[in-house]
Amino acid sequence: MATNIEKLKQERDAAWRDEIRKSKKNKERTDIPRVHMPEAPAMERRHSYVEVNSGLITEQAVLEASRCLDCPDPTCISGCPVEINIPKFIKNIERGEFLESAKVLKETSTLPAVCGRVCPQEKQCEASCFYQLKLKKEPVAIGYLERFAADYEQQSGQISIPEVAQNNGVKVAVIGSGPAGLAFAGDMAKFGYKVHVFEALHQIGGVLKYGIPEFRLPNRIVDVEIESLQKMGVEFENNFIVGKTATIDDLREEGFKGFFVGSGAGLPRFMNIPGENLVGILSSNEYLTRVNLMGASQKGMDTPVVCGKNVAVIGGGNTAMDSVRTALRLGAEKAMIIYRRSLEEMPARVEEVKHAMEEGVEFLTLCNPVEYIGDSTGRVKQMRVQKMVLGEPDSSGRRSPVPLEGSEYLIDVDTVVVSVGVSPNPLISQSLPNLKVSRWGTLEVNPDTLQTSIPDLFAGGDIVRGGATVILAMGDGRKAAASMHDYLSNNQA
């Protein structure tokens, strides 16, 4: 399978080079069409964990970089939650200075190879591109170029390590090694702090490892980014649950002066409908964690996962897309998305929906499960769904789904993955009675500093937001690092 995909990739790259030579002729940079990301063929990849997006070849990256107008007031930077100097890194690509481009990315981003793959640039930096705002044309492919520069550096073997200040001897603890925690750790190391990251699971990376499948984000990419942090002096400890293995007070006694909570939102939500406790119904968190982090799809593993033939995934976000596409790779004959709103209102990235459709996922929109029906062994065998219509807009601005009376019907299923949202694990808040928590279980913080009600404790990412993107979590990590640096600088004896 991999050999077939590699052969197709070589043929495709040759075709791209011919197309690029044609694109360069007699065209202004604003007339050059936006590059298209090469992809593994849908019917090949649906049975494989090969990465779907194949990355730009050099000629594609240089041509796309030439489209950047190097605006005097680059609004794309303000559209980036970690404020990458986007024109600077792109112009380095245009000049062929790829390693310098990667260095620019690392000035503000701890995880450029990750962000180039999973960030919703179409809603952030690219949405603020001059092409999009003023020319009404397709924006510069900022995400593709970020991935190109970061991958080029990784593959070159000449990985740059950001400069760090002289160690000031002050110890800070990071709870959780997801994107918020890693971004925070990187900036605090640059400030000169002794940073120790505590991770509850057995691998470092948080949601980057357990939540995102390898066909979208290979683990080796995450590992290289983590190795760079280690070279900056950041220490990692896994299998360590703050609040159980040791409390915040225990860590204070060990000399830690500041704490950042970036433990995410890993507590799954369910719909509380009849039959939800039947065998074969599980949360997307459990499903993806078992497969991505615990090898559940491999024979002989201690924590196997059910590999159903008729799999329904409830929800319309990126996690739902990851789950349903994983089901295909586990051998599902029929993989379905059940979503209560329309396709246009689906919150998943357009690219992820496109990839799922190409791979054969069936989309049942304006439908909602109301009951699960089991067989004599207690295993789910059918799902009763009800058709919906869109009513008035809700508080988010999206039209609310309204049940259509008399429209219920049955669907045969043997596995159901529920992906309708998550909540923060209450372990941290339960161990700190003075910590203010919202009615949704998220930590309350000062929005300007991300400081909690406990002065030496800061927080960011999903444990504050309740569910967000990788790049927004990283932005929180950077903001919290700057705030904690100010706090510790002004409160050390």
BELURDA-V994559 format. One record per pair of residues at least 6 apart in sequence whose C-alpha atoms are under 8 Angstrom apart, sorted by sequence separation. I is the first residue (numbers start at 1). J is the second residue. D is the distance in Angstrom with one decimal. If there is no record, write none. Layout:
i & j & d
I & J & D
I & J & D
This chain:
i & j & d
45 & 51 & 8.0
77 & 83 & 5.2
92 & 98 & 6.3
106 & 112 & 7.0
121 & 127 & 7.2
126 & 132 & 7.4
127 & 133 & 7.3
131 & 137 & 5.2
132 & 138 & 5.9
153 & 159 & 5.7
175 & 181 & 7.0
188 & 194 & 8.0
189 & 195 & 6.4
203 & 209 & 7.7
230 & 236 & 7.9
240 & 246 & 7.9
242 & 248 & 6.9
290 & 296 & 5.2
291 & 297 & 5.7
295 & 301 & 6.7
296 & 302 & 7.7
298 & 304 & 7.7
314 & 320 & 7.0
328 & 334 & 7.7
357 & 363 & 8.0
374 & 380 & 4.1
375 & 381 & 6.0
393 & 399 & 3.7
394 & 400 & 5.6
429 & 435 & 6.1
437 & 443 & 4.6
438 & 444 & 6.1
445 & 451 & 5.2
446 & 452 & 6.5
451 & 457 & 6.2
452 & 458 & 5.4
461 & 467 & 7.6
462 & 468 & 6.0
45 & 52 & 6.8
77 & 84 & 6.0
105 & 112 & 6.4
131 & 138 & 6.2
132 & 139 & 5.2
153 & 160 & 8.0
174 & 181 & 6.1
188 & 195 & 7.0
199 & 206 & 7.7
296 & 303 & 5.7
297 & 304 & 6.5
313 & 320 & 6.3
328 & 335 & 6.4
339 & 346 & 8.0
373 & 380 & 5.7
374 & 381 & 5.2
392 & 399 & 5.0
393 & 400 & 5.5
429 & 436 & 7.9
436 & 443 & 6.3
437 & 444 & 5.3
445 & 452 & 4.4
451 & 458 & 4.3
452 & 459 & 6.8
461 & 468 & 7.1
24 & 32 & 7.5
77 & 85 & 6.0
92 & 100 & 6.5
93 & 101 & 6.2
131 & 139 & 5.0
295 & 303 & 7.9
296 & 304 & 4.3
297 & 305 & 6.6
327 & 335 & 6.7
372 & 380 & 6.6
373 & 381 & 6.0
374 & 382 & 6.7
391 & 399 & 5.5
392 & 400 & 5.7
429 & 437 & 7.2
435 & 443 & 7.6
436 & 444 & 5.7
444 & 452 & 6.0
445 & 453 & 7.0
450 & 458 & 5.6
451 & 459 & 6.6
23 & 32 & 6.5
77 & 86 & 6.1
92 & 101 & 5.2
130 & 139 & 7.3
131 & 140 & 7.3
208 & 217 & 7.7
294 & 303 & 7.1
295 & 304 & 7.8
296 & 305 & 5.4
372 & 381 & 7.8
373 & 382 & 5.1
390 & 399 & 5.6
391 & 400 & 5.1
443 & 452 & 7.2
444 & 453 & 7.4
450 & 459 & 5.8
23 & 33 & 7.9
40 & 50 & 7.8
76 & 86 & 6.9
91 & 101 & 7.9
129 & 139 & 5.7
174 & 184 & 7.9
185 & 195 & 6.3
209 & 219 & 6.5
313 & 323 & 7.0
325 & 335 & 7.8
372 & 382 & 6.0
373 & 383 & 6.0
390 & 400 & 5.6
391 & 401 & 5.9
450 & 460 & 6.6
40 & 51 & 7.4
89 & 100 & 7.6
90 & 101 & 6.9
129 & 140 & 7.0
174 & 185 & 7.1
185 & 196 & 8.0
313 & 324 & 6.0
324 & 335 & 6.1
372 & 383 & 4.6
373 & 384 & 7.6
390 & 401 & 4.6
391 & 402 & 6.1
461 & 472 & 6.9
462 & 473 & 6.9
40 & 52 & 5.2
89 & 101 & 4.4
127 & 139 & 7.4
185 & 197 & 7.5
312 & 324 & 7.5
324 & 336 & 6.9
371 & 383 & 6.0
372 & 384 & 6.2
389 & 401 & 5.6
390 & 402 & 5.9
461 & 473 & 4.0
39 & 52 & 5.4
40 & 53 & 6.5
74 & 87 & 7.3
88 & 101 & 7.5
89 & 102 & 7.1
126 & 139 & 5.7
209 & 222 & 7.7
270 & 283 & 7.6
290 & 303 & 6.9
311 & 324 & 7.6
324 & 337 & 7.0
370 & 383 & 7.7
371 & 384 & 5.1
388 & 401 & 5.8
389 & 402 & 5.2
445 & 458 & 7.5
460 & 473 & 6.5
461 & 474 & 7.3
39 & 53 & 4.5
40 & 54 & 6.6
126 & 140 & 6.7
208 & 222 & 7.2
269 & 283 & 7.7
290 & 304 & 7.3
291 & 305 & 7.3
369 & 383 & 6.6
370 & 384 & 5.8
371 & 385 & 7.2
388 & 402 & 5.3
389 & 403 & 6.4
429 & 443 & 7.8
445 & 459 & 7.1
38 & 53 & 6.1
39 & 54 & 5.2
89 & 104 & 5.6
126 & 141 & 7.2
268 & 283 & 6.3
290 & 305 & 6.7
369 & 384 & 5.8
370 & 385 & 5.6
388 & 403 & 4.5
389 & 404 & 6.4
426 & 441 & 6.9
461 & 476 & 6.0
37 & 53 & 6.6
38 & 54 & 5.4
39 & 55 & 7.9
71 & 87 & 7.8
88 & 104 & 7.1
89 & 105 & 6.6
126 & 142 & 6.5
181 & 197 & 7.6
268 & 284 & 7.8
311 & 327 & 6.9
321 & 337 & 7.9
369 & 385 & 4.2
370 & 386 & 6.7
387 & 403 & 6.2
388 & 404 & 5.2
436 & 452 & 7.3
443 & 459 & 7.4
460 & 476 & 5.1
461 & 477 & 7.3
37 & 54 & 7.2
38 & 55 & 6.4
70 & 87 & 5.5
125 & 142 & 7.4
205 & 222 & 7.1
268 & 285 & 6.6
320 & 337 & 7.6
368 & 385 & 5.3
369 & 386 & 6.3
386 & 403 & 6.7
387 & 404 & 5.6
423 & 440 & 7.3
424 & 441 & 6.1
435 & 452 & 7.1
436 & 453 & 5.9
459 & 476 & 8.0
460 & 477 & 6.1
37 & 55 & 6.5
38 & 56 & 6.8
287 & 305 & 7.1
367 & 385 & 6.2
368 & 386 & 5.3
386 & 404 & 7.0
423 & 441 & 6.8
424 & 442 & 6.1
435 & 453 & 5.7
459 & 477 & 7.9
37 & 56 & 6.4
68 & 87 & 7.1
85 & 104 & 7.0
266 & 285 & 7.0
308 & 327 & 7.7
367 & 386 & 5.6
368 & 387 & 6.5
423 & 442 & 7.5
434 & 453 & 7.2
435 & 454 & 6.2
445 & 464 & 7.5
84 & 104 & 7.7
85 & 105 & 7.3
177 & 197 & 6.5
307 & 327 & 7.2
367 & 387 & 4.5
368 & 388 & 7.1
387 & 407 & 5.6
434 & 454 & 7.0
443 & 463 & 6.2
444 & 464 & 6.7
460 & 480 & 7.2
70 & 91 & 7.8
84 & 105 & 6.1
121 & 142 & 7.3
172 & 193 & 6.9
174 & 195 & 7.3
176 & 197 & 6.8
177 & 198 & 7.0
205 & 226 & 7.8
311 & 332 & 6.6
316 & 337 & 7.2
366 & 387 & 5.8
367 & 388 & 5.5
386 & 407 & 5.6
387 & 408 & 6.5
442 & 463 & 5.3
443 & 464 & 5.1
459 & 480 & 7.0
68 & 90 & 7.3
121 & 143 & 6.1
171 & 193 & 6.2
172 & 194 & 6.2
173 & 195 & 6.1
174 & 196 & 6.1
175 & 197 & 6.1
176 & 198 & 5.8
177 & 199 & 5.7
204 & 226 & 8.0
309 & 331 & 6.9
310 & 332 & 6.1
313 & 335 & 7.7
315 & 337 & 6.8
316 & 338 & 7.6
343 & 365 & 6.4
366 & 388 & 4.8
386 & 408 & 4.3
442 & 464 & 5.0
458 & 480 & 6.4
68 & 91 & 7.6
84 & 107 & 7.6
169 & 192 & 8.0
170 & 193 & 5.4
171 & 194 & 4.7
172 & 195 & 5.2
173 & 196 & 5.0
174 & 197 & 4.5
175 & 198 & 5.1
176 & 199 & 4.9
307 & 330 & 5.9
308 & 331 & 7.5
309 & 332 & 4.3
310 & 333 & 6.2
311 & 334 & 6.2
312 & 335 & 6.0
313 & 336 & 6.1
314 & 337 & 6.1
315 & 338 & 6.1
316 & 339 & 5.7
342 & 365 & 5.4
366 & 389 & 6.4
385 & 408 & 5.5
386 & 409 & 6.6
442 & 465 & 7.0
84 & 108 & 5.7
119 & 143 & 7.5
165 & 189 & 7.5
168 & 192 & 5.5
169 & 193 & 6.4
170 & 194 & 5.9
171 & 195 & 6.0
172 & 196 & 6.4
173 & 197 & 5.9
174 & 198 & 6.0
175 & 199 & 6.5
176 & 200 & 7.1
307 & 331 & 6.7
308 & 332 & 5.8
309 & 333 & 5.0
310 & 334 & 4.9
311 & 335 & 4.9
312 & 336 & 4.7
313 & 337 & 5.0
314 & 338 & 4.9
315 & 339 & 5.1
337 & 361 & 7.2
339 & 363 & 7.8
341 & 365 & 6.0
342 & 366 & 5.6
384 & 408 & 6.6
385 & 409 & 5.6
442 & 466 & 6.2
35 & 60 & 6.8
65 & 90 & 5.5
66 & 91 & 7.5
83 & 108 & 6.7
84 & 109 & 6.9
164 & 189 & 6.1
165 & 190 & 5.6
167 & 192 & 4.4
168 & 193 & 5.8
169 & 194 & 6.3
171 & 196 & 7.5
173 & 198 & 7.3
307 & 332 & 6.9
309 & 334 & 6.2
310 & 335 & 6.1
311 & 336 & 6.2
312 & 337 & 6.0
313 & 338 & 6.0
314 & 339 & 6.2
315 & 340 & 7.7
335 & 360 & 7.7
336 & 361 & 5.7
337 & 362 & 6.2
338 & 363 & 6.5
339 & 364 & 6.4
340 & 365 & 5.9
341 & 366 & 4.7
384 & 409 & 5.6
385 & 410 & 6.3
12 & 38 & 7.9
65 & 91 & 6.5
82 & 108 & 6.2
117 & 143 & 7.1
164 & 190 & 4.0
165 & 191 & 5.5
166 & 192 & 5.3
167 & 193 & 5.8
168 & 194 & 7.6
178 & 204 & 7.9
179 & 205 & 7.5
280 & 306 & 6.8
309 & 335 & 8.0
310 & 336 & 8.0
312 & 338 & 6.7
335 & 361 & 5.3
336 & 362 & 4.7
337 & 363 & 4.9
338 & 364 & 5.0
339 & 365 & 4.8
340 & 366 & 4.4
341 & 367 & 7.3
384 & 410 & 4.5
385 & 411 & 7.5
440 & 466 & 7.9
450 & 476 & 7.6
458 & 484 & 7.3
82 & 109 & 6.4
116 & 143 & 4.7
117 & 144 & 7.6
163 & 190 & 6.5
164 & 191 & 6.4
165 & 192 & 4.5
167 & 194 & 6.7
177 & 204 & 5.9
178 & 205 & 5.1
179 & 206 & 7.4
321 & 348 & 7.3
334 & 361 & 7.4
335 & 362 & 6.2
336 & 363 & 5.8
337 & 364 & 5.9
338 & 365 & 6.0
339 & 366 & 6.0
340 & 367 & 4.7
383 & 410 & 5.6
384 & 411 & 6.4
65 & 93 & 6.2
66 & 94 & 5.6
115 & 143 & 7.5
116 & 144 & 6.1
162 & 190 & 7.6
164 & 192 & 6.1
177 & 205 & 5.1
178 & 206 & 4.0
179 & 207 & 7.7
334 & 362 & 7.7
336 & 364 & 7.0
337 & 365 & 7.6
338 & 366 & 8.0
339 & 367 & 5.7
340 & 368 & 5.1
382 & 410 & 6.4
383 & 411 & 5.2
456 & 484 & 7.8
35 & 64 & 6.2
65 & 94 & 5.1
116 & 145 & 7.5
177 & 206 & 5.1
178 & 207 & 5.7
179 & 208 & 7.3
317 & 346 & 6.7
318 & 347 & 7.4
338 & 367 & 6.1
339 & 368 & 6.3
382 & 411 & 5.5
383 & 412 & 6.4
450 & 479 & 7.3
451 & 480 & 7.4
34 & 64 & 6.6
116 & 146 & 5.1
117 & 147 & 6.4
176 & 206 & 6.8
178 & 208 & 6.5
316 & 346 & 5.3
317 & 347 & 5.1
318 & 348 & 4.5
338 & 368 & 6.6
382 & 412 & 4.4
383 & 413 & 6.5
449 & 479 & 6.8
450 & 480 & 5.6
9 & 40 & 7.3
62 & 93 & 5.9
63 & 94 & 7.2
115 & 146 & 7.7
116 & 147 & 4.2
316 & 347 & 6.1
317 & 348 & 4.1
318 & 349 & 6.6
321 & 352 & 6.6
325 & 356 & 6.3
338 & 369 & 7.8
381 & 412 & 5.9
382 & 413 & 5.0
449 & 480 & 6.1
456 & 487 & 8.0
61 & 93 & 7.1
62 & 94 & 4.8
115 & 147 & 7.4
116 & 148 & 7.9
204 & 236 & 7.6
316 & 348 & 6.0
317 & 349 & 7.7
321 & 353 & 6.9
324 & 356 & 7.9
381 & 413 & 5.2
382 & 414 & 7.2
451 & 483 & 7.7
61 & 94 & 7.7
62 & 95 & 7.7
113 & 146 & 7.1
114 & 147 & 7.6
297 & 330 & 6.8
380 & 413 & 6.9
381 & 414 & 5.1
450 & 483 & 7.5
451 & 484 & 8.0
62 & 96 & 7.1
112 & 146 & 6.5
113 & 147 & 5.2
204 & 238 & 6.7
288 & 322 & 8.0
318 & 352 & 7.0
325 & 359 & 7.8
380 & 414 & 5.6
449 & 483 & 5.4
5 & 40 & 6.4
32 & 67 & 6.8
112 & 147 & 6.8
203 & 238 & 6.4
284 & 319 & 7.1
288 & 323 & 6.6
321 & 356 & 6.8
366 & 401 & 7.5
379 & 414 & 7.5
380 & 415 & 7.0
5 & 41 & 7.3
202 & 238 & 5.3
284 & 320 & 7.1
287 & 323 & 7.4
325 & 361 & 7.4
29 & 66 & 6.5
30 & 67 & 6.2
113 & 150 & 5.0
197 & 234 & 7.4
199 & 236 & 7.5
201 & 238 & 5.9
202 & 239 & 5.2
324 & 361 & 7.3
29 & 67 & 4.9
112 & 150 & 5.9
113 & 151 & 6.2
195 & 233 & 7.4
196 & 234 & 6.1
197 & 235 & 6.1
198 & 236 & 6.2
199 & 237 & 6.1
200 & 238 & 5.8
201 & 239 & 5.1
424 & 462 & 7.3
5 & 44 & 7.1
20 & 59 & 7.2
24 & 63 & 7.8
29 & 68 & 7.8
194 & 233 & 7.3
195 & 234 & 5.1
196 & 235 & 4.7
197 & 236 & 4.7
198 & 237 & 5.0
199 & 238 & 4.5
200 & 239 & 4.7
201 & 240 & 7.4
284 & 323 & 6.4
424 & 463 & 5.3
20 & 60 & 7.0
194 & 234 & 7.0
195 & 235 & 6.2
196 & 236 & 5.8
197 & 237 & 6.2
198 & 238 & 6.0
199 & 239 & 6.1
200 & 240 & 4.7
423 & 463 & 7.8
105 & 146 & 7.6
196 & 237 & 7.5
198 & 239 & 8.0
199 & 240 & 5.6
200 & 241 & 4.7
17 & 59 & 6.9
190 & 232 & 7.8
198 & 240 & 5.9
199 & 241 & 6.8
200 & 242 & 7.6
424 & 466 & 6.7
1 & 44 & 7.1
17 & 60 & 7.8
20 & 63 & 7.6
81 & 124 & 8.0
186 & 229 & 6.3
189 & 232 & 6.5
198 & 241 & 7.3
423 & 466 & 6.0
13 & 57 & 7.1
16 & 60 & 7.7
80 & 124 & 5.9
102 & 146 & 8.0
182 & 226 & 8.0
185 & 229 & 7.8
189 & 233 & 6.8
198 & 242 & 7.4
422 & 466 & 7.1
423 & 467 & 7.7
79 & 124 & 4.9
80 & 125 & 5.1
189 & 234 & 6.7
422 & 467 & 6.9
79 & 125 & 4.3
186 & 232 & 7.7
421 & 467 & 7.6
1 & 48 & 7.6
78 & 125 & 7.4
79 & 126 & 7.7
102 & 149 & 5.3
340 & 387 & 8.0
341 & 388 & 7.5
2 & 50 & 7.4
76 & 124 & 7.8
77 & 125 & 6.6
79 & 127 & 7.5
101 & 149 & 6.1
102 & 150 & 5.5
186 & 234 & 7.6
340 & 388 & 6.5
341 & 389 & 7.8
76 & 125 & 4.6
79 & 128 & 5.8
185 & 234 & 6.8
341 & 390 & 7.1
75 & 125 & 7.8
76 & 126 & 6.5
78 & 128 & 7.9
99 & 149 & 7.0
76 & 127 & 7.7
98 & 149 & 5.7
102 & 153 & 6.6
76 & 128 & 4.9
90 & 142 & 7.9
75 & 128 & 5.6
76 & 129 & 5.2
99 & 152 & 7.4
345 & 398 & 7.2
75 & 129 & 6.4
76 & 130 & 7.9
98 & 152 & 7.0
99 & 153 & 5.8
74 & 129 & 7.7
75 & 130 & 7.4
90 & 145 & 7.1
98 & 153 & 7.4
107 & 162 & 7.0
74 & 130 & 7.9
86 & 142 & 7.6
93 & 149 & 7.4
106 & 162 & 6.7
103 & 160 & 6.6
71 & 130 & 7.7
99 & 158 & 8.0
103 & 162 & 7.7
341 & 400 & 7.8
341 & 401 & 6.0
340 & 401 & 6.4
161 & 228 & 6.2
175 & 242 & 6.9
111 & 179 & 8.0
164 & 232 & 6.8
163 & 232 & 7.8
154 & 224 & 7.6
161 & 231 & 7.2
162 & 232 & 7.3
161 & 232 & 6.9
68 & 140 & 6.3
110 & 182 & 7.0
111 & 183 & 7.6
67 & 140 & 6.6
110 & 183 & 5.4
109 & 183 & 7.2
211 & 285 & 6.9
65 & 140 & 7.5
213 & 288 & 7.5
64 & 140 & 6.9
110 & 186 & 6.2
184 & 260 & 7.8
212 & 288 & 7.5
64 & 141 & 7.1
211 & 288 & 5.7
210 & 288 & 6.4
211 & 289 & 6.2
214 & 292 & 7.4
181 & 260 & 7.4
210 & 289 & 4.6
213 & 292 & 6.0
65 & 145 & 7.4
181 & 261 & 7.4
210 & 290 & 7.9
212 & 292 & 7.4
64 & 145 & 7.9
181 & 262 & 5.1
211 & 292 & 7.1
180 & 262 & 5.6
181 & 263 & 7.7
210 & 292 & 5.3
173 & 256 & 6.5
209 & 292 & 6.7
210 & 293 & 5.1
61 & 145 & 6.2
171 & 255 & 6.6
172 & 256 & 5.2
173 & 257 & 8.0
175 & 259 & 7.5
178 & 262 & 6.9
209 & 293 & 6.4
171 & 256 & 4.8
172 & 257 & 5.7
173 & 258 & 6.3
174 & 259 & 5.9
175 & 260 & 6.1
176 & 261 & 6.8
177 & 262 & 7.3
178 & 263 & 7.2
170 & 256 & 7.4
171 & 257 & 5.9
172 & 258 & 4.8
173 & 259 & 4.9
174 & 260 & 4.9
175 & 261 & 4.9
176 & 262 & 5.1
177 & 263 & 7.3
178 & 264 & 7.4
61 & 148 & 7.1
170 & 257 & 6.8
171 & 258 & 7.2
172 & 259 & 5.8
173 & 260 & 6.4
174 & 261 & 6.2
175 & 262 & 5.7
176 & 263 & 4.3
56 & 144 & 7.1
172 & 260 & 8.0
174 & 262 & 7.2
175 & 263 & 5.9
176 & 264 & 7.4
55 & 144 & 7.3
56 & 145 & 7.9
203 & 293 & 7.8
55 & 147 & 7.3
56 & 148 & 6.3
55 & 148 & 6.6
278 & 372 & 7.8
323 & 417 & 7.4
276 & 371 & 7.6
274 & 370 & 7.3
275 & 371 & 6.1
276 & 372 & 6.3
278 & 374 & 6.6
273 & 370 & 6.0
274 & 371 & 5.0
275 & 372 & 4.6
118 & 216 & 7.5
273 & 371 & 5.8
274 & 372 & 6.1
275 & 373 & 6.1
320 & 418 & 8.0
117 & 216 & 7.2
118 & 217 & 7.4
273 & 372 & 7.7
275 & 374 & 7.3
279 & 378 & 6.1
280 & 379 & 6.1
281 & 380 & 7.2
320 & 419 & 5.5
117 & 217 & 6.8
278 & 378 & 5.8
279 & 379 & 4.4
280 & 380 & 5.9
319 & 419 & 6.8
278 & 379 & 5.4
279 & 380 & 6.0
312 & 413 & 6.7
278 & 380 & 5.6
310 & 412 & 6.9
311 & 413 & 5.8
314 & 416 & 7.5
317 & 419 & 7.8
114 & 217 & 7.1
310 & 413 & 4.8
311 & 414 & 6.3
312 & 415 & 6.5
313 & 416 & 5.8
314 & 417 & 6.2
315 & 418 & 7.0
316 & 419 & 7.8
34 & 138 & 6.5
309 & 413 & 7.9
310 & 414 & 5.6
311 & 415 & 4.8
312 & 416 & 4.9
313 & 417 & 4.7
314 & 418 & 4.9
315 & 419 & 5.1
316 & 420 & 8.0
33 & 138 & 8.0
34 & 139 & 7.4
275 & 380 & 8.0
309 & 414 & 6.8
310 & 415 & 6.5
311 & 416 & 5.8
312 & 417 & 6.3
313 & 418 & 5.9
314 & 419 & 5.4
315 & 420 & 5.3
34 & 140 & 6.7
35 & 141 & 7.1
308 & 414 & 5.6
309 & 415 & 7.7
311 & 417 & 7.6
313 & 419 & 6.8
314 & 420 & 6.7
34 & 141 & 6.9
37 & 144 & 7.3
114 & 221 & 6.9
212 & 319 & 7.8
308 & 415 & 5.3
113 & 221 & 6.7
114 & 222 & 6.7
211 & 319 & 7.5
307 & 415 & 7.6
113 & 222 & 7.9
213 & 322 & 6.6
306 & 415 & 7.2
212 & 322 & 6.8
111 & 222 & 7.9
113 & 225 & 7.7
213 & 326 & 7.4
111 & 225 & 6.0
110 & 225 & 7.3
287 & 417 & 7.2
284 & 417 & 5.5
280 & 414 & 6.4
281 & 415 & 5.9
282 & 416 & 6.5
283 & 417 & 5.4
284 & 418 & 5.6
285 & 419 & 7.9
280 & 415 & 4.8
281 & 416 & 4.7
282 & 417 & 5.2
283 & 418 & 4.7
284 & 419 & 5.2
280 & 416 & 6.2
281 & 417 & 6.0
282 & 418 & 6.2
283 & 419 & 6.3
281 & 418 & 7.4
270 & 418 & 6.7
271 & 420 & 7.8
269 & 419 & 7.8
270 & 420 & 6.9
268 & 419 & 8.0
269 & 420 & 6.4
269 & 421 & 5.6
268 & 421 & 6.5
269 & 422 & 5.3
268 & 422 & 4.5
269 & 423 & 7.0
267 & 422 & 5.4
268 & 423 & 6.3
266 & 422 & 6.1
267 & 423 & 4.9
265 & 422 & 5.8
266 & 423 & 6.3
267 & 424 & 5.7
265 & 423 & 4.9
266 & 424 & 5.9
267 & 425 & 5.4
265 & 424 & 3.8
266 & 425 & 6.1
264 & 424 & 6.3
265 & 425 & 6.1
263 & 424 & 8.0
264 & 425 & 7.9
51 & 214 & 6.7
52 & 215 & 5.7
53 & 216 & 7.5
50 & 214 & 7.4
51 & 215 & 4.0
52 & 216 & 6.4
49 & 214 & 6.1
50 & 215 & 5.3
51 & 216 & 5.7
49 & 215 & 4.8
51 & 217 & 7.2
48 & 215 & 7.9
51 & 218 & 7.1
243 & 427 & 6.3
247 & 431 & 7.3
243 & 428 & 5.9
242 & 428 & 7.2
243 & 431 & 5.8
261 & 457 & 7.4
259 & 456 & 6.2
260 & 457 & 5.8
261 & 458 & 6.2
262 & 459 & 5.9
264 & 461 & 6.3
265 & 462 & 5.3
258 & 456 & 5.0
259 & 457 & 4.8
260 & 458 & 4.7
261 & 459 & 4.5
262 & 460 & 5.6
263 & 461 & 8.0
264 & 462 & 4.5
265 & 463 & 5.4
257 & 456 & 7.0
258 & 457 & 6.2
259 & 458 & 6.1
260 & 459 & 5.2
261 & 460 & 6.6
262 & 461 & 5.9
263 & 462 & 7.6
264 & 463 & 4.7
258 & 458 & 8.0
260 & 460 & 7.7
262 & 462 & 7.4
263 & 463 & 6.3
262 & 463 & 6.5
265 & 466 & 6.2
261 & 463 & 7.7
264 & 466 & 7.9
265 & 467 & 6.6
264 & 467 & 7.9
262 & 477 & 8.0
260 & 480 & 7.7
258 & 484 & 7.3
120 & 349 & 6.7
258 & 488 & 7.5
257 & 488 & 7.7
46 & 325 & 7.5
49 & 329 & 7.4
180 & 460 & 6.4
47 & 328 & 6.9
48 & 329 & 6.2
180 & 461 & 5.5
46 & 328 & 6.2
47 & 329 & 4.8
179 & 461 & 7.9
46 & 329 & 5.7
47 & 330 & 7.7
47 & 331 & 7.5
180 & 470 & 7.7
184 & 474 & 7.4
179 & 470 & 5.9
183 & 474 & 5.2
187 & 478 & 6.4
179 & 471 & 7.5
182 & 474 & 7.6
183 & 475 & 7.7
184 & 476 & 8.0
185 & 477 & 7.9
180 & 473 & 4.6
181 & 474 & 7.7
184 & 477 & 4.2
188 & 481 & 5.8
179 & 473 & 6.0
180 & 474 & 4.5
183 & 477 & 5.1
184 & 478 & 5.3
187 & 481 & 6.2
188 & 482 & 8.0
191 & 485 & 7.6
179 & 474 & 5.4
180 & 475 & 7.4
182 & 477 & 7.5
183 & 478 & 5.9
187 & 482 & 7.8
180 & 476 & 6.3
181 & 477 & 6.2
184 & 480 & 6.8
185 & 481 & 7.8
180 & 477 & 4.6
184 & 481 & 5.3
188 & 485 & 7.5
179 & 477 & 7.8
180 & 478 & 7.9
42 & 355 & 7.6
46 & 359 & 5.7
45 & 359 & 7.8
43 & 358 & 8.0
42 & 358 & 5.8
43 & 359 & 6.2
42 & 359 & 5.2
120 & 469 & 7.8
119 & 469 & 7.0
119 & 470 & 6.5
118 & 470 & 7.5
119 & 471 & 6.1
115 & 470 & 7.4
115 & 471 & 6.8
82 & 471 & 7.3
81 & 471 & 6.4
81 & 472 & 5.9
82 & 474 & 6.8
81 & 474 & 7.5
82 & 475 & 4.9
81 & 475 & 4.9
82 & 478 & 7.1
